[in-house]
Amino acid sequence: MDLKKYGGYLALLLAMVLMLAYSIEWLRKGIGMAIDGVFGPLLDTYGVPFFALIIILSTLTGLYSSLIQKYTIDYERMQETQKAMKAFQAEFREAQLSGDEKKVKKLQVKQNAMMQEQLEMSQAQFKPMAYILLVSVPVFFWLLYRLPEAHADIVFPFMGKLALTAGAIGPIQAWMVWYMICSLMISQVIRKALNIGGI
């Protein structure tokens, strides 16, 4: 099997398997228990509040996911491909509007090659996802494992004080919203510092 050719599909398949593990309770709890020896002492021995631990973990996940993306995705090529596609679309639209059938046919041949290159770039973005999920999913499972013991509240703008297990946005619990907010904000800072482009 050509790993370079099918690497994006394999990464996507692995990501789906990891996400499927969420629905298997014994596996989810087993993974949570296994890594409790690493993060558990922060709660039990050092008394780090659960909401603060979420900030620490989202910082770690934001850092390694940004580093993985920096060294596995060719952002320069991706930006060049996007610029070339934008210029091509403008040229193609102009040819169609002017009724230049000869130029339209010529550009249609070029379009296939450009679409193939864009597909390859899209597949390349799936590859780091598997590596990211290999660490992110166990961390997430550990948070779920220790959550029942976390009798704490967190204050959200416009929502006030909420228990970590309370619904914050529909069925999404407060701790998950807090994790997403921390992760997004910290990731943006890290990505800016590492000069990583957007996906």
N, C-alpha and C positions, 0 to 999 in steps of 0.2 A: 504493500500500500504506500502511495506517495504521501508522506506526512505533510510535506510542504503544501501540496494541493488540497488535501482534506483536513489539514490542521484546524481550520476554523470550524468545520462541522464537528470534529471530535471534541473540541473545546466546548461547543454549544451542547453537545450530548452529555458531557461530564457535568456541565452546569445544571442541566435539567435533572440529572441523577441526584446531584447534591441537594437541589431544591425539593425533590421528591422525598428525600430522607426526612424532611420536616414532618411529613404526614405519618411517619413510622415512629410511634411514641417510644418504644423500647430503645431504638437506635438513637433517637434524639436525646433521651435521658442518659443513655450510655456514654455518648460523646460528651455531654455536659458534665457527667461525673468524672470522666477521664481527665478533663482539663481543669477540674475544680482545684486540683493540687497546685496549679500555677496561679490562678487568680483568686481562689478562695481566701488565702491568707491576707490579701489586701482588705477584705471585708472583716474577717474573723480576728486577725491578729493586730492589724494596723488601724482598724476602724474607719476605713475610707467609706464615705457615704456612697450609696448605690448610684445616685445621680452623677456624682463626681467620677465614679469608676466608668460610667458610660462615656464621659468626656475623654477619659484616658484611653479607653478602648477604641473610640471613634477616631482619636488622634492617631493611634497606632495603625488602624486599618486604613485611614486616609493616607498616611505616609507610605506604607508598603504598596498600596494599590497605585498610588501616583508614581512610585519608583518603577514598579512593574510595567506600567503603561509607557513611561519615559523610555525604557530600554527594550520594549517589544513592539512599539508602534512607530513607524517612520512618519512623524508629523510633518516633516518638510515635504515629503512626497505626497502626503495626503492633501496638504494645502495647495500644492502645485496641480494635483488632479482636480481639485474643486474649482480652482481658477480656470483651468483649461476647459472644464465642462461648462462653466458659466459663459466663457467666451464663445464656445462652440454653439451653445443654445441661442445666443444672441445672433450669431452668424446664420444659423439654420432658420431662425424665425424671419430674419431679413430676406433670405433667399426665397422662402415660402411666400412672403408678402409681395415680393417683386415679381413672382411668377417664373423665376429662373429654374425650370425643371431640370436642366442639365446639372446645375450646381446642387440642387436638392438631392439628386441621385448620387452625386459624388460624395456629398456630406453624409448620406445615409450609410454608405460603406464605412466611412470614418466613425460614424455613430456606434456601430457594433463593437469596434475595437475599444472605444472610449467606455462603453457600458461594461465591457469585460474587465477593464482596468479598475473601474469604480466598484465592481463586484468583488474583485480581489482585495481592494482596500477595505471594503465592508467586512469581508471574512477575516482579514488581519486583525480587526478590532475585537473579534470574538476570542482570539487566542489568549490574550491576557486575562480574560474573564474567568477561565477555569482556574488559573493560579490564584487569582484574587478570592474566588469563592472557596478554595481549599482551606484558606485561613479564616475568611469572614464567616462562613457558615458555622464552624465549630464555636467561634466566639459568640455568635448569635444564639446557638444552642445552650451555651453556658449561661448566658443572660436569662434565658427562659428557665433554665434549671434552678437558678438562684432567686428568681423573681418572687416566688411565693413567700420567701423569708424577708423580702425587702419591704418592710412596713414604713414607707416614707412618702412624702408629698413633694410636689414640684409646682412652682408658680409659673404659669404661662401668661403672656400678654393677652388681653381680651377674654381669657378663659378663667383666670384666677387660679386658686390653689386646687390641684388635682392629685389624687393618689396615683402612684405609678401604674397601677393596674386598671385605673379608670379609663373609660372611653374618652378620647380627646377629640378626634375627628372621626365621627361615625363610629365604626367598630374598632378603629385603630387605637390601641392603648397609648396612654401618656408616655410611657417609657420609650415606646417605639418612635413616637413623634420627636421626643427629645433626642434620641439616637440619630434620627435622620437630619434634624436641624444641626446638631453638632458635627456630624459627618460631612454634610454639604458645606458648611461654613469653613471648617478646618481644611477640607480638601481643596477649596478654592484658594486659600492662603498658601498651602503647600504647592499647588500647581503653578501659582504665580511665581513663587520662589524658585521652583525648578524650571520655569519657563516652558511649561507643557501646554500645548494647544488644547482646545476643546474637541471632544469626540462628536 
